[in-house]
Amino acid sequence: MRTARERKVTAIFLEPLVSPKLAETLAREVGVRLLTLDPIEGVTRKEAAEGIGYLELMARNLQSLREGLGCR
C-alpha cells in the first residue's frame, strides 16, 4: 500500500474475467477508484447481440485509461 501511495496511484484496473476480490481490496485500502479494462474475450452473448464488439470495448478501455490516468 505504501508504494501505491508513494507513486500516487489513482486507480486500480481489473479485467471482468478475473475475480475482482483482490482489486477491490487494493482499491479500498489505497483509497482509489476501481476501473475496468475489458479484453475482447469478455464480450457477453447479450453484448454481441447488441452489436458490441472489439471497437466498442476498446473505446470503453480508452475511457477507463483516461479516467484512471488523468488524461484528456
Secondary structure, 3 states (H helix, E strand, C coil): CHHHHHCCCCEEEECCCCCCHHHHHHHHHHCCEEEECCCHHHCCHHHHHCCCCHHHHHHHHHHHHHHHHCCC
